[in-house]
Amino acid sequence: MAETQPEAQSAVSIWMVERCAILPNEEHDASHAAHLAALMRETGVWQSPVVLERESLAVMDGHHRLAASQLLGLRYVPALLLDYSSVRVVARRAEFVVTPEAILQRARMRDLYPIKTTRHLFSSPIPNCNIVLAHCEAPAKGALIYPALNADARSISNVRATEPS
């Protein structure tokens, strides 16, 4: 579970990130993910963004929400993109090395930590996003979408959605 440290909250952007691009680094409780998916389906709303490391798209907070999105078959996940220069991380289990570098390496290798091994400490509270689930399939006009592949340069660029398909 993520914790916050009291400081002033700055304006943040919620990005719509393709689920298949996100790198988990910790296992999740399948029954909790199913419960979240059922709540999302019932309300039709995604309430809290997944927090991702901005370069690798490794999960900092939200493994259960990510798993719920998979159960719901959603293409996009609302996400807050941060980096480790503004986030502290600590281990909940003494037998594991938990550093930003270790987390990113495990995410890239798909070598998942056991459930609730890492705790990310954010300088500001994570904002609610309250995004309609339908927009997790076809983002609303003007939504921030990340990453979008630029076919010519084969690089990642950020784009705004035009009309939903």
Chimera marker file (.cmm) of the C-alpha trace (Angstrom):
<marker_set name="trace">
<marker id="1" x="0.000" y="0.000" z="0.000" r="1" g="1" b="0" radius="0.5"/>
<marker id="2" x="1.263" y="3.454" z="-0.864" r="1" g="1" b="0" radius="0.5"/>
<marker id="3" x="1.696" y="6.122" z="1.741" r="1" g="1" b="0" radius="0.5"/>
<marker id="4" x="1.942" y="9.856" z="1.352" r="1" g="1" b="0" radius="0.5"/>
<marker id="5" x="4.097" y="12.357" z="3.111" r="1" g="1" b="0" radius="0.5"/>
<marker id="6" x="2.558" y="15.778" z="3.751" r="1" g="1" b="0" radius="0.5"/>
<marker id="7" x="3.643" y="18.394" z="1.232" r="1" g="1" b="0" radius="0.5"/>
<marker id="8" x="1.861" y="20.670" z="-1.173" r="1" g="1" b="0" radius="0.5"/>
<marker id="9" x="0.256" y="18.828" z="-4.079" r="1" g="1" b="0" radius="0.5"/>
<marker id="10" x="1.052" y="20.127" z="-7.548" r="1" g="1" b="0" radius="0.5"/>
<marker id="11" x="-1.122" y="19.877" z="-10.636" r="1" g="1" b="0" radius="0.5"/>
<marker id="12" x="-0.764" y="16.453" z="-12.256" r="1" g="1" b="0" radius="0.5"/>
<marker id="13" x="-1.747" y="14.903" z="-15.562" r="1" g="1" b="0" radius="0.5"/>
<marker id="14" x="-3.514" y="11.571" z="-15.788" r="1" g="1" b="0" radius="0.5"/>
<marker id="15" x="-2.358" y="9.615" z="-18.831" r="1" g="1" b="0" radius="0.5"/>
<marker id="16" x="-4.133" y="6.780" z="-20.598" r="1" g="1" b="0" radius="0.5"/>
<marker id="17" x="-1.442" y="4.085" z="-20.907" r="1" g="1" b="0" radius="0.5"/>
<marker id="18" x="-1.875" y="0.925" z="-22.943" r="1" g="1" b="0" radius="0.5"/>
<marker id="19" x="-2.209" y="-1.918" z="-20.453" r="1" g="1" b="0" radius="0.5"/>
<marker id="20" x="0.099" y="-4.176" z="-22.451" r="1" g="1" b="0" radius="0.5"/>
<marker id="21" x="2.962" y="-1.629" z="-22.092" r="1" g="1" b="0" radius="0.5"/>
<marker id="22" x="2.834" y="-1.593" z="-18.278" r="1" g="1" b="0" radius="0.5"/>
<marker id="23" x="5.406" y="-3.635" z="-16.339" r="1" g="1" b="0" radius="0.5"/>
<marker id="24" x="4.278" y="-5.153" z="-13.038" r="1" g="1" b="0" radius="0.5"/>
<marker id="25" x="7.005" y="-5.941" z="-10.510" r="1" g="1" b="0" radius="0.5"/>
<marker id="26" x="4.975" y="-7.449" z="-7.686" r="1" g="1" b="0" radius="0.5"/>
<marker id="27" x="2.451" y="-10.279" z="-7.454" r="1" g="1" b="0" radius="0.5"/>
<marker id="28" x="-1.164" y="-9.533" z="-6.571" r="1" g="1" b="0" radius="0.5"/>
<marker id="29" x="-4.011" y="-11.220" z="-4.724" r="1" g="1" b="0" radius="0.5"/>
<marker id="30" x="-6.331" y="-12.559" z="-7.447" r="1" g="1" b="0" radius="0.5"/>
<marker id="31" x="-9.436" y="-12.375" z="-5.233" r="1" g="1" b="0" radius="0.5"/>
<marker id="32" x="-8.761" y="-8.718" z="-4.407" r="1" g="1" b="0" radius="0.5"/>
<marker id="33" x="-8.255" y="-7.927" z="-8.106" r="1" g="1" b="0" radius="0.5"/>
<marker id="34" x="-11.546" y="-9.684" z="-8.927" r="1" g="1" b="0" radius="0.5"/>
<marker id="35" x="-13.299" y="-7.673" z="-6.205" r="1" g="1" b="0" radius="0.5"/>
<marker id="36" x="-11.921" y="-4.413" z="-7.650" r="1" g="1" b="0" radius="0.5"/>
<marker id="37" x="-12.977" y="-5.450" z="-11.157" r="1" g="1" b="0" radius="0.5"/>
<marker id="38" x="-16.502" y="-6.159" z="-9.911" r="1" g="1" b="0" radius="0.5"/>
<marker id="39" x="-16.674" y="-2.741" z="-8.209" r="1" g="1" b="0" radius="0.5"/>
<marker id="40" x="-15.418" y="-1.020" z="-11.365" r="1" g="1" b="0" radius="0.5"/>
<marker id="41" x="-17.931" y="-2.903" z="-13.498" r="1" g="1" b="0" radius="0.5"/>
<marker id="42" x="-20.744" y="-1.988" z="-11.073" r="1" g="1" b="0" radius="0.5"/>
<marker id="43" x="-19.899" y="1.730" z="-10.887" r="1" g="1" b="0" radius="0.5"/>
<marker id="44" x="-18.602" y="2.082" z="-14.444" r="1" g="1" b="0" radius="0.5"/>
<marker id="45" x="-15.807" y="4.309" z="-13.120" r="1" g="1" b="0" radius="0.5"/>
<marker id="46" x="-12.040" y="3.998" z="-12.637" r="1" g="1" b="0" radius="0.5"/>
<marker id="47" x="-11.436" y="6.016" z="-9.475" r="1" g="1" b="0" radius="0.5"/>
<marker id="48" x="-7.699" y="6.031" z="-8.727" r="1" g="1" b="0" radius="0.5"/>
<marker id="49" x="-4.860" y="5.990" z="-11.264" r="1" g="1" b="0" radius="0.5"/>
<marker id="50" x="-2.123" y="3.395" z="-11.325" r="1" g="1" b="0" radius="0.5"/>
<marker id="51" x="1.208" y="5.077" z="-10.534" r="1" g="1" b="0" radius="0.5"/>
<marker id="52" x="3.977" y="4.242" z="-13.013" r="1" g="1" b="0" radius="0.5"/>
<marker id="53" x="7.669" y="5.027" z="-13.309" r="1" g="1" b="0" radius="0.5"/>
<marker id="54" x="7.637" y="7.381" z="-16.268" r="1" g="1" b="0" radius="0.5"/>
<marker id="55" x="10.437" y="5.877" z="-18.385" r="1" g="1" b="0" radius="0.5"/>
<marker id="56" x="9.935" y="2.130" z="-17.922" r="1" g="1" b="0" radius="0.5"/>
<marker id="57" x="6.191" y="2.145" z="-17.100" r="1" g="1" b="0" radius="0.5"/>
<marker id="58" x="6.938" y="-0.105" z="-14.104" r="1" g="1" b="0" radius="0.5"/>
<marker id="59" x="4.162" y="-0.077" z="-11.499" r="1" g="1" b="0" radius="0.5"/>
<marker id="60" x="4.892" y="1.934" z="-8.357" r="1" g="1" b="0" radius="0.5"/>
<marker id="61" x="1.361" y="1.630" z="-6.958" r="1" g="1" b="0" radius="0.5"/>
<marker id="62" x="-1.685" y="-0.168" z="-8.323" r="1" g="1" b="0" radius="0.5"/>
<marker id="63" x="-0.878" y="-3.807" z="-9.074" r="1" g="1" b="0" radius="0.5"/>
<marker id="64" x="-4.406" y="-4.853" z="-8.084" r="1" g="1" b="0" radius="0.5"/>
<marker id="65" x="-5.995" y="-2.144" z="-10.250" r="1" g="1" b="0" radius="0.5"/>
<marker id="66" x="-3.802" y="-3.256" z="-13.153" r="1" g="1" b="0" radius="0.5"/>
<marker id="67" x="-4.906" y="-6.873" z="-12.644" r="1" g="1" b="0" radius="0.5"/>
<marker id="68" x="-8.552" y="-5.700" z="-12.456" r="1" g="1" b="0" radius="0.5"/>
<marker id="69" x="-8.112" y="-3.922" z="-15.806" r="1" g="1" b="0" radius="0.5"/>
<marker id="70" x="-6.945" y="-7.186" z="-17.329" r="1" g="1" b="0" radius="0.5"/>
<marker id="71" x="-9.975" y="-9.026" z="-15.934" r="1" g="1" b="0" radius="0.5"/>
<marker id="72" x="-12.200" y="-6.337" z="-17.462" r="1" g="1" b="0" radius="0.5"/>
<marker id="73" x="-10.355" y="-6.565" z="-20.792" r="1" g="1" b="0" radius="0.5"/>
<marker id="74" x="-9.543" y="-2.837" z="-20.826" r="1" g="1" b="0" radius="0.5"/>
<marker id="75" x="-7.071" y="-1.533" z="-23.396" r="1" g="1" b="0" radius="0.5"/>
<marker id="76" x="-5.981" y="1.592" z="-21.503" r="1" g="1" b="0" radius="0.5"/>
<marker id="77" x="-5.271" y="2.251" z="-17.829" r="1" g="1" b="0" radius="0.5"/>
<marker id="78" x="-5.449" y="5.709" z="-16.217" r="1" g="1" b="0" radius="0.5"/>
<marker id="79" x="-1.974" y="6.413" z="-14.851" r="1" g="1" b="0" radius="0.5"/>
<marker id="80" x="0.083" y="8.987" z="-13.050" r="1" g="1" b="0" radius="0.5"/>
<marker id="81" x="3.672" y="9.062" z="-14.340" r="1" g="1" b="0" radius="0.5"/>
<marker id="82" x="6.410" y="9.783" z="-11.788" r="1" g="1" b="0" radius="0.5"/>
<marker id="83" x="10.091" y="9.044" z="-11.352" r="1" g="1" b="0" radius="0.5"/>
<marker id="84" x="12.185" y="7.877" z="-8.459" r="1" g="1" b="0" radius="0.5"/>
<marker id="85" x="13.726" y="11.315" z="-7.923" r="1" g="1" b="0" radius="0.5"/>
<marker id="86" x="10.412" y="12.307" z="-6.298" r="1" g="1" b="0" radius="0.5"/>
<marker id="87" x="9.396" y="8.948" z="-4.779" r="1" g="1" b="0" radius="0.5"/>
<marker id="88" x="10.998" y="6.984" z="-1.946" r="1" g="1" b="0" radius="0.5"/>
<marker id="89" x="10.715" y="3.226" z="-1.732" r="1" g="1" b="0" radius="0.5"/>
<marker id="90" x="11.141" y="0.907" z="1.256" r="1" g="1" b="0" radius="0.5"/>
<marker id="91" x="10.971" y="-2.851" z="1.751" r="1" g="1" b="0" radius="0.5"/>
<marker id="92" x="8.170" y="-4.457" z="3.697" r="1" g="1" b="0" radius="0.5"/>
<marker id="93" x="10.089" y="-7.752" z="3.742" r="1" g="1" b="0" radius="0.5"/>
<marker id="94" x="13.642" y="-7.769" z="5.085" r="1" g="1" b="0" radius="0.5"/>
<marker id="95" x="14.708" y="-10.681" z="2.873" r="1" g="1" b="0" radius="0.5"/>
<marker id="96" x="14.370" y="-8.637" z="-0.344" r="1" g="1" b="0" radius="0.5"/>
<marker id="97" x="16.488" y="-5.875" z="-1.809" r="1" g="1" b="0" radius="0.5"/>
<marker id="98" x="14.143" y="-3.035" z="-2.658" r="1" g="1" b="0" radius="0.5"/>
<marker id="99" x="15.748" y="-0.124" z="-4.477" r="1" g="1" b="0" radius="0.5"/>
<marker id="100" x="14.522" y="1.734" z="-7.542" r="1" g="1" b="0" radius="0.5"/>
<marker id="101" x="17.137" y="-0.081" z="-9.612" r="1" g="1" b="0" radius="0.5"/>
<marker id="102" x="16.135" y="-3.513" z="-8.269" r="1" g="1" b="0" radius="0.5"/>
<marker id="103" x="12.445" y="-2.803" z="-8.857" r="1" g="1" b="0" radius="0.5"/>
<marker id="104" x="13.035" y="-1.693" z="-12.454" r="1" g="1" b="0" radius="0.5"/>
<marker id="105" x="15.266" y="-4.700" z="-13.151" r="1" g="1" b="0" radius="0.5"/>
<marker id="106" x="12.663" y="-7.120" z="-11.765" r="1" g="1" b="0" radius="0.5"/>
<marker id="107" x="9.937" y="-5.424" z="-13.816" r="1" g="1" b="0" radius="0.5"/>
<marker id="108" x="11.960" y="-5.699" z="-17.035" r="1" g="1" b="0" radius="0.5"/>
<marker id="109" x="12.792" y="-9.350" z="-16.323" r="1" g="1" b="0" radius="0.5"/>
<marker id="110" x="9.210" y="-10.156" z="-15.186" r="1" g="1" b="0" radius="0.5"/>
<marker id="111" x="10.704" y="-11.455" z="-11.938" r="1" g="1" b="0" radius="0.5"/>
<marker id="112" x="7.905" y="-10.417" z="-9.602" r="1" g="1" b="0" radius="0.5"/>
<marker id="113" x="8.368" y="-9.669" z="-5.931" r="1" g="1" b="0" radius="0.5"/>
<marker id="114" x="5.914" y="-11.433" z="-3.608" r="1" g="1" b="0" radius="0.5"/>
<marker id="115" x="2.738" y="-9.497" z="-2.865" r="1" g="1" b="0" radius="0.5"/>
<marker id="116" x="3.199" y="-6.366" z="-0.707" r="1" g="1" b="0" radius="0.5"/>
<marker id="117" x="7.013" y="-6.405" z="-0.724" r="1" g="1" b="0" radius="0.5"/>
<marker id="118" x="7.523" y="-2.792" z="-1.782" r="1" g="1" b="0" radius="0.5"/>
<marker id="119" x="6.093" y="0.405" z="-0.348" r="1" g="1" b="0" radius="0.5"/>
<marker id="120" x="6.352" y="3.602" z="-2.331" r="1" g="1" b="0" radius="0.5"/>
<marker id="121" x="6.216" y="6.866" z="-0.406" r="1" g="1" b="0" radius="0.5"/>
<marker id="122" x="4.846" y="9.768" z="-2.439" r="1" g="1" b="0" radius="0.5"/>
<marker id="123" x="5.407" y="13.424" z="-1.570" r="1" g="1" b="0" radius="0.5"/>
<marker id="124" x="1.778" y="14.268" z="-2.379" r="1" g="1" b="0" radius="0.5"/>
<marker id="125" x="-1.471" y="12.324" z="-2.189" r="1" g="1" b="0" radius="0.5"/>
<marker id="126" x="-2.398" y="10.401" z="-5.326" r="1" g="1" b="0" radius="0.5"/>
<marker id="127" x="-5.393" y="12.218" z="-6.852" r="1" g="1" b="0" radius="0.5"/>
<marker id="128" x="-8.617" y="10.514" z="-7.865" r="1" g="1" b="0" radius="0.5"/>
<marker id="129" x="-9.252" y="10.459" z="-11.597" r="1" g="1" b="0" radius="0.5"/>
<marker id="130" x="-12.863" y="9.187" z="-11.879" r="1" g="1" b="0" radius="0.5"/>
<marker id="131" x="-12.645" y="8.106" z="-15.518" r="1" g="1" b="0" radius="0.5"/>
<marker id="132" x="-15.600" y="6.377" z="-17.164" r="1" g="1" b="0" radius="0.5"/>
<marker id="133" x="-14.608" y="2.775" z="-17.970" r="1" g="1" b="0" radius="0.5"/>
<marker id="134" x="-15.699" y="3.197" z="-21.584" r="1" g="1" b="0" radius="0.5"/>
<marker id="135" x="-12.828" y="5.701" z="-21.926" r="1" g="1" b="0" radius="0.5"/>
<marker id="136" x="-10.425" y="2.909" z="-20.970" r="1" g="1" b="0" radius="0.5"/>
<marker id="137" x="-11.348" y="1.312" z="-24.290" r="1" g="1" b="0" radius="0.5"/>
<marker id="138" x="-11.657" y="4.425" z="-26.440" r="1" g="1" b="0" radius="0.5"/>
<marker id="139" x="-10.169" y="7.464" z="-24.684" r="1" g="1" b="0" radius="0.5"/>
<marker id="140" x="-12.218" y="10.644" z="-24.742" r="1" g="1" b="0" radius="0.5"/>
<marker id="141" x="-11.351" y="13.417" z="-27.164" r="1" g="1" b="0" radius="0.5"/>
<marker id="142" x="-8.434" y="15.365" z="-25.730" r="1" g="1" b="0" radius="0.5"/>
<marker id="143" x="-7.254" y="12.576" z="-23.395" r="1" g="1" b="0" radius="0.5"/>
<marker id="144" x="-3.517" y="12.243" z="-22.885" r="1" g="1" b="0" radius="0.5"/>
<marker id="145" x="-2.382" y="8.931" z="-24.372" r="1" g="1" b="0" radius="0.5"/>
<marker id="146" x="1.037" y="7.446" z="-23.601" r="1" g="1" b="0" radius="0.5"/>
<marker id="147" x="2.916" y="5.854" z="-25.237" r="1" g="1" b="0" radius="0.5"/>
<marker id="148" x="2.019" y="6.227" z="-28.866" r="1" g="1" b="0" radius="0.5"/>
<marker id="149" x="4.510" y="4.844" z="-31.343" r="1" g="1" b="0" radius="0.5"/>
<marker id="150" x="5.635" y="7.250" z="-34.025" r="1" g="1" b="0" radius="0.5"/>
<marker id="151" x="5.807" y="4.960" z="-37.067" r="1" g="1" b="0" radius="0.5"/>
<marker id="152" x="8.396" y="7.076" z="-38.906" r="1" g="1" b="0" radius="0.5"/>
<marker id="153" x="10.860" y="7.597" z="-36.070" r="1" g="1" b="0" radius="0.5"/>
<marker id="154" x="9.987" y="4.374" z="-34.208" r="1" g="1" b="0" radius="0.5"/>
<marker id="155" x="10.141" y="6.447" z="-31.058" r="1" g="1" b="0" radius="0.5"/>
<marker id="156" x="7.659" y="7.072" z="-28.305" r="1" g="1" b="0" radius="0.5"/>
<marker id="157" x="5.717" y="10.295" z="-28.399" r="1" g="1" b="0" radius="0.5"/>
<marker id="158" x="2.845" y="11.610" z="-26.345" r="1" g="1" b="0" radius="0.5"/>
<marker id="159" x="-0.350" y="12.395" z="-28.227" r="1" g="1" b="0" radius="0.5"/>
<marker id="160" x="-3.833" y="13.619" z="-27.458" r="1" g="1" b="0" radius="0.5"/>
<marker id="161" x="-6.742" y="11.489" z="-28.555" r="1" g="1" b="0" radius="0.5"/>
<marker id="162" x="-8.873" y="12.784" z="-31.362" r="1" g="1" b="0" radius="0.5"/>
<marker id="163" x="-12.290" y="11.280" z="-31.867" r="1" g="1" b="0" radius="0.5"/>
<marker id="164" x="-12.862" y="7.957" z="-30.121" r="1" g="1" b="0" radius="0.5"/>
<marker id="165" x="-13.009" y="5.054" z="-32.544" r="1" g="1" b="0" radius="0.5"/>
<link id1="1" id2="2" r="1" g="1" b="0" radius="0.2"/>
<link id1="2" id2="3" r="1" g="1" b="0" radius="0.2"/>
<link id1="3" id2="4" r="1" g="1" b="0" radius="0.2"/>
<link id1="4" id2="5" r="1" g="1" b="0" radius="0.2"/>
<link id1="5" id2="6" r="1" g="1" b="0" radius="0.2"/>
<link id1="6" id2="7" r="1" g="1" b="0" radius="0.2"/>
<link id1="7" id2="8" r="1" g="1" b="0" radius="0.2"/>
<link id1="8" id2="9" r="1" g="1" b="0" radius="0.2"/>
<link id1="9" id2="10" r="1" g="1" b="0" radius="0.2"/>
<link id1="10" id2="11" r="1" g="1" b="0" radius="0.2"/>
<link id1="11" id2="12" r="1" g="1" b="0" radius="0.2"/>
<link id1="12" id2="13" r="1" g="1" b="0" radius="0.2"/>
<link id1="13" id2="14" r="1" g="1" b="0" radius="0.2"/>
<link id1="14" id2="15" r="1" g="1" b="0" radius="0.2"/>
<link id1="15" id2="16" r="1" g="1" b="0" radius="0.2"/>
<link id1="16" id2="17" r="1" g="1" b="0" radius="0.2"/>
<link id1="17" id2="18" r="1" g="1" b="0" radius="0.2"/>
<link id1="18" id2="19" r="1" g="1" b="0" radius="0.2"/>
<link id1="19" id2="20" r="1" g="1" b="0" radius="0.2"/>
<link id1="20" id2="21" r="1" g="1" b="0" radius="0.2"/>
<link id1="21" id2="22" r="1" g="1" b="0" radius="0.2"/>
<link id1="22" id2="23" r="1" g="1" b="0" radius="0.2"/>
<link id1="23" id2="24" r="1" g="1" b="0" radius="0.2"/>
<link id1="24" id2="25" r="1" g="1" b="0" radius="0.2"/>
<link id1="25" id2="26" r="1" g="1" b="0" radius="0.2"/>
<link id1="26" id2="27" r="1" g="1" b="0" radius="0.2"/>
<link id1="27" id2="28" r="1" g="1" b="0" radius="0.2"/>
<link id1="28" id2="29" r="1" g="1" b="0" radius="0.2"/>
<link id1="29" id2="30" r="1" g="1" b="0" radius="0.2"/>
<link id1="30" id2="31" r="1" g="1" b="0" radius="0.2"/>
<link id1="31" id2="32" r="1" g="1" b="0" radius="0.2"/>
<link id1="32" id2="33" r="1" g="1" b="0" radius="0.2"/>
<link id1="33" id2="34" r="1" g="1" b="0" radius="0.2"/>
<link id1="34" id2="35" r="1" g="1" b="0" radius="0.2"/>
<link id1="35" id2="36" r="1" g="1" b="0" radius="0.2"/>
<link id1="36" id2="37" r="1" g="1" b="0" radius="0.2"/>
<link id1="37" id2="38" r="1" g="1" b="0" radius="0.2"/>
<link id1="38" id2="39" r="1" g="1" b="0" radius="0.2"/>
<link id1="39" id2="40" r="1" g="1" b="0" radius="0.2"/>
<link id1="40" id2="41" r="1" g="1" b="0" radius="0.2"/>
<link id1="41" id2="42" r="1" g="1" b="0" radius="0.2"/>
<link id1="42" id2="43" r="1" g="1" b="0" radius="0.2"/>
<link id1="43" id2="44" r="1" g="1" b="0" radius="0.2"/>
<link id1="44" id2="45" r="1" g="1" b="0" radius="0.2"/>
<link id1="45" id2="46" r="1" g="1" b="0" radius="0.2"/>
<link id1="46" id2="47" r="1" g="1" b="0" radius="0.2"/>
<link id1="47" id2="48" r="1" g="1" b="0" radius="0.2"/>
<link id1="48" id2="49" r="1" g="1" b="0" radius="0.2"/>
<link id1="49" id2="50" r="1" g="1" b="0" radius="0.2"/>
<link id1="50" id2="51" r="1" g="1" b="0" radius="0.2"/>
<link id1="51" id2="52" r="1" g="1" b="0" radius="0.2"/>
<link id1="52" id2="53" r="1" g="1" b="0" radius="0.2"/>
<link id1="53" id2="54" r="1" g="1" b="0" radius="0.2"/>
<link id1="54" id2="55" r="1" g="1" b="0" radius="0.2"/>
<link id1="55" id2="56" r="1" g="1" b="0" radius="0.2"/>
<link id1="56" id2="57" r="1" g="1" b="0" radius="0.2"/>
<link id1="57" id2="58" r="1" g="1" b="0" radius="0.2"/>
<link id1="58" id2="59" r="1" g="1" b="0" radius="0.2"/>
<link id1="59" id2="60" r="1" g="1" b="0" radius="0.2"/>
<link id1="60" id2="61" r="1" g="1" b="0" radius="0.2"/>
<link id1="61" id2="62" r="1" g="1" b="0" radius="0.2"/>
<link id1="62" id2="63" r="1" g="1" b="0" radius="0.2"/>
<link id1="63" id2="64" r="1" g="1" b="0" radius="0.2"/>
<link id1="64" id2="65" r="1" g="1" b="0" radius="0.2"/>
<link id1="65" id2="66" r="1" g="1" b="0" radius="0.2"/>
<link id1="66" id2="67" r="1" g="1" b="0" radius="0.2"/>
<link id1="67" id2="68" r="1" g="1" b="0" radius="0.2"/>
<link id1="68" id2="69" r="1" g="1" b="0" radius="0.2"/>
<link id1="69" id2="70" r="1" g="1" b="0" radius="0.2"/>
<link id1="70" id2="71" r="1" g="1" b="0" radius="0.2"/>
<link id1="71" id2="72" r="1" g="1" b="0" radius="0.2"/>
<link id1="72" id2="73" r="1" g="1" b="0" radius="0.2"/>
<link id1="73" id2="74" r="1" g="1" b="0" radius="0.2"/>
<link id1="74" id2="75" r="1" g="1" b="0" radius="0.2"/>
<link id1="75" id2="76" r="1" g="1" b="0" radius="0.2"/>
<link id1="76" id2="77" r="1" g="1" b="0" radius="0.2"/>
<link id1="77" id2="78" r="1" g="1" b="0" radius="0.2"/>
<link id1="78" id2="79" r="1" g="1" b="0" radius="0.2"/>
<link id1="79" id2="80" r="1" g="1" b="0" radius="0.2"/>
<link id1="80" id2="81" r="1" g="1" b="0" radius="0.2"/>
<link id1="81" id2="82" r="1" g="1" b="0" radius="0.2"/>
<link id1="82" id2="83" r="1" g="1" b="0" radius="0.2"/>
<link id1="83" id2="84" r="1" g="1" b="0" radius="0.2"/>
<link id1="84" id2="85" r="1" g="1" b="0" radius="0.2"/>
<link id1="85" id2="86" r="1" g="1" b="0" radius="0.2"/>
<link id1="86" id2="87" r="1" g="1" b="0" radius="0.2"/>
<link id1="87" id2="88" r="1" g="1" b="0" radius="0.2"/>
<link id1="88" id2="89" r="1" g="1" b="0" radius="0.2"/>
<link id1="89" id2="90" r="1" g="1" b="0" radius="0.2"/>
<link id1="90" id2="91" r="1" g="1" b="0" radius="0.2"/>
<link id1="91" id2="92" r="1" g="1" b="0" radius="0.2"/>
<link id1="92" id2="93" r="1" g="1" b="0" radius="0.2"/>
<link id1="93" id2="94" r="1" g="1" b="0" radius="0.2"/>
<link id1="94" id2="95" r="1" g="1" b="0" radius="0.2"/>
<link id1="95" id2="96" r="1" g="1" b="0" radius="0.2"/>
<link id1="96" id2="97" r="1" g="1" b="0" radius="0.2"/>
<link id1="97" id2="98" r="1" g="1" b="0" radius="0.2"/>
<link id1="98" id2="99" r="1" g="1" b="0" radius="0.2"/>
<link id1="99" id2="100" r="1" g="1" b="0" radius="0.2"/>
<link id1="100" id2="101" r="1" g="1" b="0" radius="0.2"/>
<link id1="101" id2="102" r="1" g="1" b="0" radius="0.2"/>
<link id1="102" id2="103" r="1" g="1" b="0" radius="0.2"/>
<link id1="103" id2="104" r="1" g="1" b="0" radius="0.2"/>
<link id1="104" id2="105" r="1" g="1" b="0" radius="0.2"/>
<link id1="105" id2="106" r="1" g="1" b="0" radius="0.2"/>
<link id1="106" id2="107" r="1" g="1" b="0" radius="0.2"/>
<link id1="107" id2="108" r="1" g="1" b="0" radius="0.2"/>
<link id1="108" id2="109" r="1" g="1" b="0" radius="0.2"/>
<link id1="109" id2="110" r="1" g="1" b="0" radius="0.2"/>
<link id1="110" id2="111" r="1" g="1" b="0" radius="0.2"/>
<link id1="111" id2="112" r="1" g="1" b="0" radius="0.2"/>
<link id1="112" id2="113" r="1" g="1" b="0" radius="0.2"/>
<link id1="113" id2="114" r="1" g="1" b="0" radius="0.2"/>
<link id1="114" id2="115" r="1" g="1" b="0" radius="0.2"/>
<link id1="115" id2="116" r="1" g="1" b="0" radius="0.2"/>
<link id1="116" id2="117" r="1" g="1" b="0" radius="0.2"/>
<link id1="117" id2="118" r="1" g="1" b="0" radius="0.2"/>
<link id1="118" id2="119" r="1" g="1" b="0" radius="0.2"/>
<link id1="119" id2="120" r="1" g="1" b="0" radius="0.2"/>
<link id1="120" id2="121" r="1" g="1" b="0" radius="0.2"/>
<link id1="121" id2="122" r="1" g="1" b="0" radius="0.2"/>
<link id1="122" id2="123" r="1" g="1" b="0" radius="0.2"/>
<link id1="123" id2="124" r="1" g="1" b="0" radius="0.2"/>
<link id1="124" id2="125" r="1" g="1" b="0" radius="0.2"/>
<link id1="125" id2="126" r="1" g="1" b="0" radius="0.2"/>
<link id1="126" id2="127" r="1" g="1" b="0" radius="0.2"/>
<link id1="127" id2="128" r="1" g="1" b="0" radius="0.2"/>
<link id1="128" id2="129" r="1" g="1" b="0" radius="0.2"/>
<link id1="129" id2="130" r="1" g="1" b="0" radius="0.2"/>
<link id1="130" id2="131" r="1" g="1" b="0" radius="0.2"/>
<link id1="131" id2="132" r="1" g="1" b="0" radius="0.2"/>
<link id1="132" id2="133" r="1" g="1" b="0" radius="0.2"/>
<link id1="133" id2="134" r="1" g="1" b="0" radius="0.2"/>
<link id1="134" id2="135" r="1" g="1" b="0" radius="0.2"/>
<link id1="135" id2="136" r="1" g="1" b="0" radius="0.2"/>
<link id1="136" id2="137" r="1" g="1" b="0" radius="0.2"/>
<link id1="137" id2="138" r="1" g="1" b="0" radius="0.2"/>
<link id1="138" id2="139" r="1" g="1" b="0" radius="0.2"/>
<link id1="139" id2="140" r="1" g="1" b="0" radius="0.2"/>
<link id1="140" id2="141" r="1" g="1" b="0" radius="0.2"/>
<link id1="141" id2="142" r="1" g="1" b="0" radius="0.2"/>
<link id1="142" id2="143" r="1" g="1" b="0" radius="0.2"/>
<link id1="143" id2="144" r="1" g="1" b="0" radius="0.2"/>
<link id1="144" id2="145" r="1" g="1" b="0" radius="0.2"/>
<link id1="145" id2="146" r="1" g="1" b="0" radius="0.2"/>
<link id1="146" id2="147" r="1" g="1" b="0" radius="0.2"/>
<link id1="147" id2="148" r="1" g="1" b="0" radius="0.2"/>
<link id1="148" id2="149" r="1" g="1" b="0" radius="0.2"/>
<link id1="149" id2="150" r="1" g="1" b="0" radius="0.2"/>
<link id1="150" id2="151" r="1" g="1" b="0" radius="0.2"/>
<link id1="151" id2="152" r="1" g="1" b="0" radius="0.2"/>
<link id1="152" id2="153" r="1" g="1" b="0" radius="0.2"/>
<link id1="153" id2="154" r="1" g="1" b="0" radius="0.2"/>
<link id1="154" id2="155" r="1" g="1" b="0" radius="0.2"/>
<link id1="155" id2="156" r="1" g="1" b="0" radius="0.2"/>
<link id1="156" id2="157" r="1" g="1" b="0" radius="0.2"/>
<link id1="157" id2="158" r="1" g="1" b="0" radius="0.2"/>
<link id1="158" id2="159" r="1" g="1" b="0" radius="0.2"/>
<link id1="159" id2="160" r="1" g="1" b="0" radius="0.2"/>
<link id1="160" id2="161" r="1" g="1" b="0" radius="0.2"/>
<link id1="161" id2="162" r="1" g="1" b="0" radius="0.2"/>
<link id1="162" id2="163" r="1" g="1" b="0" radius="0.2"/>
<link id1="163" id2="164" r="1" g="1" b="0" radius="0.2"/>
<link id1="164" id2="165" r="1" g="1" b="0" radius="0.2"/>
</marker_set>
